[in-house]
Amino acid sequence: MPIQLVQFVPPGSVPPGHRCGKVINRWRLLAAILMCLIVAACGTRPGEGALAINTAPAPEARVHDILIATTRARDDRPDTYFNGERREAGLDFAEAQISVPPNHQPGKIEWPATFPGDPQTEFVARGASYIDSEAAFTTRLNNSLAQRPKGERTIFIFIHGYNTNFAEGLYRFTQFIHDAEFPGVPLLFTWASRGQLQDYVYDLNSAAIARDSLERTVRIAAESKAENIVIMAHSMGNWLLLETGARVPRQERDKLMRKVDHVVMAAPDIDIDLFKAQLRRMGKPETPYIVVVSRDDRALRASRAIAGGKERVGAYSNDEELAELGAVVVDLTGLKGDDAANHGKFAQLAEFTPELRSALFQANVTEIHPNQGDALTSAGSNLGAFVGSTAQIAVTLPITLITAPIALATGNR
């Protein structure tokens, strides 16, 4: 990845205390943070040809069929499908089959050293194709739902964040549903992020342009044969999700969300004041949002510097205040991230105990009593035996239970 260097005014060239000096210091801090992120991002990232099809046998690899709704422009380069430019209008559709190797480590993506990769040891594409109309996409969605038994006809919509190209969003979503052992139909909503650190404003405008298309995608899911829907957004994808919801009239929004069991907001890159204002405007949801936060998120620290120093929801320090707004807070600050920026910790959630995954997907964990900590430690993964029925609790789960310290806080409803 090319690295752009910014030349700053040498120290001493601006009078102490001068406003320009404060601006320069802010951008020096931002540059240092961004350099850390650039180093992290210069690891393995997919590029052109990331969906090259591999047909080699790998009986123990598991293939996941992902449906795709997108505002990206199509890419004519072989095995690439979509790029970071914006589609002129409306939605485009596709599907892809991605296999996960038998040696997969939860929370990680085993990227191919070269494409099309090795299905025994790496994520590989098994198939991909465009779907040329909304009607054909809807038929494909309903057929996928019909193939599943009752109780598993769930649609999981994932909305990726800033600095994410098409293949990254697709492979990350595959990793998450694989680790979560999600049995329903995965649907990736991918908007026109260029996948470049320097294109933050472009990405933000692309997210704004995608609001109508996200609403339409949720409507397609709501009008399908699905029994229920789970929506998860990451980073700037949460801004898109929040703004989409806020602009839909309350009565229409309630109708649109009637099948939605959970909305998971992972590392939201949203101004905390905007978040509060929009939630107060929309009112407390019938089912609380699950907000995944981590106060050591370096990417959100950079976003905060760009945004005038306003805290981002995904790194907000007051879990209780978020809970009062109607959120269930999952605090991952104590969890060691797999990425240098600590911005992708949400990807590690799926590997935790089935009971915690059930809290995310089935809404049956509302309280854990603080005085049950010792019992939880000795009980191993049997968290379900200690689940209560009321809220307003904050507790740190023992490391022996889920392999990492995680705090849960829920608001009084």
C-alpha positions in Angstrom: 0.0 0.0 0.0 1.4 3.4 -0.9 2.2 5.6 2.1 1.7 9.4 1.8 4.0 11.6 3.9 2.8 14.9 5.2 5.3 17.7 5.8 4.6 19.8 8.9 5.8 23.3 9.8 9.1 22.8 11.8 8.9 23.3 15.6 9.4 26.9 16.6 8.1 28.4 13.4 4.7 29.1 15.0 4.5 31.3 18.1 3.7 29.3 21.3 0.0 29.3 22.0 -0.9 30.5 18.5 -4.1 28.9 17.2 -2.2 27.6 14.2 0.2 25.8 16.6 -2.8 24.0 18.1 -4.0 23.0 14.7 -0.6 21.7 13.8 -0.2 19.7 17.0 -3.7 18.1 16.4 -2.6 17.0 12.9 0.8 15.8 14.2 -1.2 13.6 16.6 -3.5 12.5 13.9 -0.5 11.7 11.6 1.0 9.5 14.3 -2.2 7.6 14.8 -2.7 7.2 11.0 0.9 6.0 10.6 0.1 3.2 13.1 -3.1 2.4 11.2 -1.1 2.4 7.9 1.4 -0.1 9.3 -1.5 -2.3 10.4 -3.3 -2.0 7.1 -0.2 -2.9 5.1 -0.5 -6.5 6.1 -2.4 -9.0 4.0 -5.2 -7.3 2.1 -7.1 -8.7 -0.9 -6.9 -6.8 -4.2 -7.6 -7.4 -7.8 -8.7 -11.0 -8.6 -9.6 -11.8 -5.0 -12.5 -13.9 -6.1 -10.5 -16.2 -8.4 -12.4 -19.5 -8.3 -10.7 -22.6 -6.8 -12.2 -26.0 -7.6 -9.6 -28.1 -5.9 -11.1 -30.7 -3.6 -11.1 -30.0 0.2 -13.7 -32.3 1.8 -13.2 -30.8 5.3 -13.5 -27.2 4.2 -16.9 -25.6 4.8 -18.5 -23.5 2.0 -20.7 -20.5 2.9 -23.1 -19.1 0.3 -23.3 -15.3 0.7 -26.0 -13.1 -0.9 -24.8 -9.6 -1.8 -26.7 -6.2 -2.2 -24.5 -3.3 -3.1 -24.2 0.3 -4.2 -20.7 -0.4 -5.7 -19.9 -0.1 -9.4 -19.1 -3.3 -11.2 -15.5 -4.0 -12.0 -14.4 -5.4 -15.4 -11.2 -6.8 -14.1 -11.2 -10.6 -13.9 -12.4 -12.2 -10.6 -12.9 -8.8 -8.9 -16.7 -8.1 -9.5 -17.0 -4.8 -7.7 -14.7 -1.8 -6.9 -14.9 1.3 -4.7 -16.6 3.6 -7.2 -20.3 4.4 -6.8 -23.1 2.8 -8.8 -25.0 5.4 -10.7 -28.3 4.6 -8.9 -30.1 1.9 -7.0 -28.9 -1.5 -6.0 -26.9 -4.2 -7.7 -26.9 -7.9 -6.6 -24.6 -10.9 -6.6 -23.8 -14.0 -4.7 -20.5 -15.8 -3.8 -19.5 -19.1 -2.3 -16.5 -18.8 0.0 -14.9 -21.8 1.7 -13.2 -21.8 5.1 -10.2 -24.1 5.6 -10.3 -26.9 8.2 -7.4 -25.4 10.1 -9.1 -22.0 10.5 -8.4 -20.0 13.7 -11.5 -18.2 15.1 -11.5 -14.5 14.6 -8.9 -14.6 11.7 -9.0 -14.7 7.9 -6.5 -17.0 6.4 -5.8 -15.0 3.2 -4.3 -16.8 0.2 -0.7 -16.0 -0.3 -1.6 -16.0 -4.0 -5.0 -16.4 -5.6 -6.9 -18.6 -6.1 -5.3 -20.0 -2.9 -5.3 -23.4 -1.2 -8.7 -24.6 0.2 -6.9 -26.8 2.7 -5.2 -23.9 4.5 -6.8 -20.7 3.2 -10.1 -18.9 2.5 -10.9 -19.4 -1.2 -13.8 -18.5 -3.6 -15.7 -21.5 -4.8 -18.1 -19.5 -7.0 -19.4 -16.0 -7.7 -22.0 -14.5 -10.0 -24.0 -11.4 -10.6 -27.8 -11.4 -10.0 -29.3 -9.1 -12.6 -32.5 -8.0 -11.0 -34.2 -7.4 -7.6 -36.8 -9.9 -8.5 -34.2 -12.6 -9.2 -32.4 -11.7 -5.9 -35.6 -11.9 -3.9 -36.4 -15.3 -5.4 -32.9 -16.5 -4.6 -33.3 -15.2 -1.0 -36.6 -16.9 -0.5 -35.3 -20.2 -2.0 -32.3 -20.1 0.5 -34.7 -19.6 3.4 -37.0 -22.4 2.2 -34.0 -24.8 2.2 -33.6 -24.3 6.0 -35.8 -25.9 8.7 -38.3 -23.8 10.7 -36.4 -21.9 13.5 -33.4 -21.3 11.2 -35.0 -19.1 8.6 -33.1 -16.0 9.8 -31.4 -13.4 7.6 -28.2 -11.9 8.9 -27.5 -8.5 7.2 -23.9 -7.2 7.6 -22.9 -3.6 6.8 -19.1 -3.1 6.7 -17.2 0.0 7.7 -14.8 2.6 6.3 -11.6 1.6 4.4 -13.1 -1.7 3.3 -12.9 -3.0 -0.2 -15.5 -5.5 -1.7 -13.4 -8.6 -1.1 -12.5 -7.6 2.5 -16.2 -7.1 3.5 -17.1 -10.4 1.9 -14.4 -12.5 3.5 -14.8 -10.9 6.9 -18.5 -11.6 6.9 -17.8 -15.2 5.9 -15.3 -15.5 8.8 -17.9 -14.1 11.3 -20.8 -16.4 10.3 -18.5 -19.4 10.2 -17.2 -18.8 13.7 -20.7 -18.0 15.0 -22.0 -21.2 13.4 -24.8 -19.1 12.0 -27.4 -21.4 10.4 -29.5 -18.9 8.5 -29.0 -16.8 5.3 -26.1 -14.3 5.3 -26.7 -11.1 3.3 -23.8 -8.7 2.8 -24.8 -5.0 2.2 -21.7 -3.5 0.8 -21.5 0.2 0.0 -18.9 2.1 -2.1 -15.9 2.3 0.3 -12.7 2.8 -1.7 -10.7 0.8 0.9 -8.1 3.6 1.2 -7.2 5.4 4.4 -7.0 8.8 2.7 -10.6 8.5 1.4 -12.4 9.0 4.7 -14.6 11.8 3.4 -15.3 10.0 0.1 -16.4 6.9 2.2 -18.6 9.1 4.4 -20.3 10.5 1.4 -20.7 7.1 -0.1 -22.4 5.9 3.1 -24.8 8.9 2.9 -25.6 8.1 -0.7 -26.3 4.4 0.3 -29.1 5.2 2.8 -32.0 4.6 0.4 -30.4 1.4 -0.8 -29.9 0.1 2.7 -33.5 0.9 3.5 -34.6 -1.0 0.4 -32.4 -4.0 1.3 -33.9 -4.2 4.8 -37.4 -3.9 3.2 -36.6 -6.8 0.9 -35.5 -8.9 3.9 -38.6 -7.9 5.9 -40.9 -8.8 3.1 -39.2 -12.1 2.5 -40.1 -15.5 4.0 -37.7 -14.9 6.8 -38.9 -15.7 10.4 -36.5 -13.1 11.8 -33.6 -10.8 10.9 -30.3 -9.8 12.6 -28.5 -6.7 11.5 -24.8 -6.0 12.3 -22.8 -3.0 11.3 -19.2 -2.2 11.8 -17.4 1.2 12.2 -18.8 3.8 9.6 -21.4 1.2 8.6 -23.2 2.1 11.9 -23.4 5.8 10.8 -25.1 4.5 7.6 -27.5 2.3 9.7 -28.4 5.0 12.2 -29.0 7.7 9.6 -31.1 5.2 7.5 -33.3 4.4 10.5 -33.6 8.0 11.6 -35.0 9.3 8.3 -37.8 6.6 8.1 -41.0 7.8 9.8 -41.7 6.0 13.1 -44.7 4.1 12.0 -43.0 2.9 8.9 -39.8 2.1 10.8 -41.7 -0.1 13.2 -43.3 -2.0 10.4 -39.9 -2.4 8.6 -38.3 -3.6 11.8 -41.0 -6.0 12.9 -38.9 -9.1 12.1 -35.6 -7.7 13.4 -34.5 -9.6 16.6 -31.2 -7.7 17.0 -29.2 -4.8 15.8 -25.5 -5.1 16.6 -23.5 -2.0 16.4 -19.8 -2.9 16.4 -17.2 -0.2 17.0 -19.6 2.6 15.9 -17.8 5.5 14.2 -20.5 7.9 15.2 -20.2 11.2 17.0 -21.6 10.6 20.5 -23.7 13.7 20.5 -25.3 12.6 17.1 -25.9 9.2 18.5 -27.7 10.5 21.6 -29.7 12.9 19.5 -30.9 10.3 17.0 -31.8 7.7 19.6 -33.8 10.3 21.6 -35.5 11.3 18.4 -36.3 7.7 17.4 -37.1 6.6 21.0 -36.0 3.4 22.7 -36.3 0.4 20.4 -38.5 -2.5 21.4 -35.4 -4.7 21.3 -32.3 -2.9 22.6 -29.3 -2.2 20.3 -26.2 -4.2 21.1 -23.3 -1.7 21.1 -19.8 -3.2 21.0 -17.2 -0.8 22.4 -13.5 -0.8 23.1 -11.7 2.2 24.6 -8.4 1.3 23.1 -9.6 1.5 19.5 -6.9 3.4 17.7 -9.0 3.9 14.5 -11.7 5.6 16.4 -9.1 7.7 18.1 -8.0 9.0 14.7 -11.6 9.6 13.7 -12.1 11.6 16.9 -9.1 13.8 16.0 -10.6 14.4 12.6 -14.0 15.2 14.1 -13.0 18.0 16.4 -12.2 15.9 19.4 -15.8 14.5 19.9 -15.9 11.0 21.3 -17.0 8.2 19.0 -19.6 5.8 20.3 -17.4 2.7 19.8 -14.8 4.1 22.2 -17.2 5.9 24.6 -16.2 5.6 28.3 -19.7 5.7 29.8 -21.4 2.3 29.3 -24.2 3.3 31.7 -25.2 6.3 29.7 -25.4 4.2 26.5 -27.5 1.7 28.4 -29.9 4.4 29.5 -30.4 5.3 25.8 -31.7 1.7 25.3 -28.5 -0.1 24.4 -26.9 -3.3 25.6 -23.2 -2.6 25.8 -20.6 -5.3 25.2 -17.3 -3.8 26.4 -14.2 -5.4 24.7 -11.6 -3.0 26.2 -10.0 -5.9 28.1 -9.9 -8.1 25.1 -6.6 -8.3 23.2 -7.3 -7.4 19.5 -6.0 -9.4 16.6 -5.3 -6.2 14.6 -2.9 -3.4 15.6 -5.6 -0.8 15.5 -7.9 -2.7 17.9 -10.7 -1.8 15.5 -11.7 -5.3 14.4 -12.3 -6.9 17.8 -16.0 -7.6 16.9 -14.7 -10.4 14.6 -13.5 -12.3 17.7 -17.0 -12.2 19.3 -18.2 -15.2 17.3 -15.7 -17.6 18.8 -17.0 -17.1 22.4 -19.3 -19.5 24.2 -22.6 -20.5 22.6 -24.4 -18.7 25.4 -22.8 -15.4 24.5 -23.6 -15.9 20.9 -27.1 -16.7 21.9 -27.2 -13.3 23.7 -26.3 -11.7 20.4 -28.6 -13.6 18.1 -31.5 -14.8 20.2 -31.9 -12.0 22.8 -32.2 -14.3 25.8 -29.4 -12.9 28.0 -30.6 -9.8 29.9 -28.9 -10.1 33.3 -25.9 -11.7 34.9 -25.8 -11.3 38.7 -22.5 -10.0 40.1 -22.6 -12.5 43.0 -22.6 -15.4 40.6 -19.0 -14.7 39.4 -17.4 -17.6 41.3 -20.1 -20.0 40.2 -19.6 -18.9 36.6 -15.9 -19.5 36.9 -16.4 -23.1 38.0 -19.3 -23.7 35.6 -17.2 -23.3 32.5 -19.3 -22.6 29.5 -22.6 -23.2 31.2 -23.5 -19.6 31.3 -27.2 -20.2 30.6 -27.8 -21.6 34.1 -27.0 -18.2 35.5 -29.1 -16.0 33.2 -31.8 -13.9 34.9 -34.7 -11.9 33.5 -34.2 -8.3 34.5 -31.6 -5.7 33.4 -29.4 -2.8 34.6 -26.4 -5.0 35.5 -22.7 -4.5 34.6 -20.3 -7.4 35.2 -17.0 -8.7 33.9 -17.1 -12.3 32.8 -14.3 -14.6 34.1 -11.5 -15.3 31.6 -11.9 -19.0 32.2 -15.5 -18.8 30.8 -14.9 -17.2 27.4 -11.1 -16.9 27.1 -11.2 -13.1 27.4 -12.6 -10.5 29.8 -15.8 -9.0 28.5 -18.1 -6.6 30.3 -21.9 -6.6 29.6 -24.1 -3.7 30.6 -27.8 -3.5 29.9 -30.2 -0.6 30.4 -33.4 -0.7 32.5 -36.3 -1.2 30.2 
